[in-house]
Amino acid sequence: MSDNTITVSINRQPSFTEIWHEGSVTYANKEYNFWLINPRGLDDQGREYEMEVRWWFKQVPKEIRSMSEQIIKDFKENKHD
């Protein structure tokens, strides 16, 4: 058996805060819900964290899943509405 040591480290200070927005897409008379996850703040090099769309359920057609980037783009463009 190997003598490799595994060490897990967790920073106790939060790295960033996320704001979760609920949304939905209607397709073929069926509604598909999602969360738009918007991380706040910058990393230690001043870079902005990436936004993410997370679907509520696994059964989302690929035509809808492929809209994730467009949903993020629309959100950013209409942020001040």
N, C-alpha and C positions, 0 to 999 in steps of 0.2 A: 504494500500500500504506500502511496506517495505521502511525503511530509509537507505538502503544500498547505500554506496557511491562507485562509480567506478572511479579510477584514471588511466590515461594513461600516461606513461613516455617514452620519446624517447631520446636516447643519440645523441647529435648533432655531435659528432665525429664519423667518420666511424669505424666500428668494424673490417672490413677486406675488401679486394678488391677481386673481382672475374674476372677471365679471361675466356671468352666464346670462345670455339672452335666449328666450324661447322663441321659436319660429316654426313655420310649416310651409310645405309645398303641396299644392293640390294638383293631382294628375289623374286623369281618367276617373274623375269624381271620387277619388280617394285622397285622404289627407295623410301626409307623412310629416311627423314632427321631428324637430331637431333642436339642439342647443348650439348657439354660436358662442364660442368661448373666446373672450377678449382679455388676454393677459395685460396687465398694467405695468408700467415702469420699463426700465432698460437694464440690460445686463451690465457687468462691471466694465465692459468695453464700449458702452453707450449704444449697443444695438437693441433694436425693438424686437420683442418676442413675436412669434408667428401666431396668427389667429387660427382657430380650428372650428370646423363644423362636425358635430357628433350627432349621429342619428339615434333616435330613441330605441329603435328596434332593428334587428338584423334583416327583416324582410322589406327592404327598400330596393325598388328596381334600379338597375345600373344607370338608366336614363336620368333618374333623380339624383343618385349618388354623385354622378359626374357634374352636378350643378354646384358642388361645394365651393369651388373657386369663384364662381359667379356670385354666389350668395355673399361671400366675404367682400368681393369687389363692390357690390351694390351697397352693402352696409357701410363701407368706408366712404363711398361717394355721397351717401345720404345721412352721414353721421349727425348732422346738425338739424335734421328735420324734426 
